[in-house]
Amino acid sequence: MALFAKYLRIGSTVKHGFQAFPQLSAAKYSVYPPHYSEPIYKKQELDNIYESGMIDNYKLIPFKAAKSNETCSIFHDPVVEKFINYMLIKGQKKLARGVLEKTFEKIKKIQLEKYNRETDPEKKDSIIIDPVVILKKAIANCKPLLKLTAVKRGGSFYQVPVPITDKESTFYAMRWFVHCGREKDKSISFADFMAKELINASNNDGKVVKKKLDLHKQCEANRAYAHYRFS
């Protein structure tokens, strides 16, 4: 009860800021001016602010309301939620979440079998069991550094290599995983294919890693047109 009162007190203290139930707030961020700060809804971050005595610095700062899918639960992970959003078709988020949960179950089963078979202690410690860690590592290994963009010069279009932002490279990696899953053989379930592909990608192997390397090779082949990006 004391913990509930503590976070409720934060919501009333900070103007437009922390809220006791962030999942009930609106998610329409376009109504907020640009000087509004992002909400802080994680309990650990709130505890750190209270313990450090920095809560007084947040009293007069306007904050946006937390989005409807943002929660302080330990089971919430923004990377997993974003991957689910890329997987879903026609808004069937419950189905997409169920498929990803099956994928995580298969990943853990495969990794546990590998862990139990291994006899070398050093190799045994290097085997990752957590499916979420494998997902994040696989996405990090598949994020491209460059992309090709069409630039018109002298009536012709040239494929010019340009740097890519971290947000866009994450989008490319997640989209490649989903596209490879949809192009698989119909005799293999999506969860089985995705589990093996994520494990392979976490080890810098598999179809998605090959897509990233192919894109880098295309960018290197068109490096002669790189100056068109500035002219």
Salt bridges, closest charged atoms under 4 A:
GLU38 OE2 - LYS64 NZ 3.08
ASP47 OD1 - LYS6 NZ 3.30
ASP56 OD1 - LYS59 NZ 3.22
ASP77 OD2 - LYS136 NZ 2.81
ASP166 OD1 - LYS143 NZ 2.52
GLU168 OE2 - LYS147 NZ 2.69
ASP192 OD1 - LYS106 NZ 3.02
ASP214 OD2 - LYS210 NZ 3.18
